[in-house]
Amino acid sequence: MKTRLTNKLGEVRELTGRDVKRMQPMVKVLPANLQRAISQRDRQKANNIFIWLCY
């Protein structure tokens, strides 16, 4: 049985050890186009942080 991560009001509950054990790598569960979009966004964020730290 899957346990919801949010309640009826949309508040997110704390993750349990059981939740973490059920997590899977994104390459197993997401389509390739979504993986690329997430990876590109991560690189943009990393570049922004690097620039900010060096400024």
MODELLER restraints for C-alpha pairs under 7 A, 6 or more apart:
rsr = mdl.restraints
at = mdl.atoms
rsr.add(forms.Gaussian(group=physical.xy_distance, feature=features.Distance(at['CA:5:A'], at['CA:12:A']), mean=5.66, stdev=0.5))
rsr.add(forms.Gaussian(group=physical.xy_distance, feature=features.Distance(at['CA:5:A'], at['CA:13:A']), mean=5.68, stdev=0.5))
rsr.add(forms.Gaussian(group=physical.xy_distance, feature=features.Distance(at['CA:6:A'], at['CA:12:A']), mean=4.36, stdev=0.5))
rsr.add(forms.Gaussian(group=physical.xy_distance, feature=features.Distance(at['CA:6:A'], at['CA:13:A']), mean=5.89, stdev=0.5))
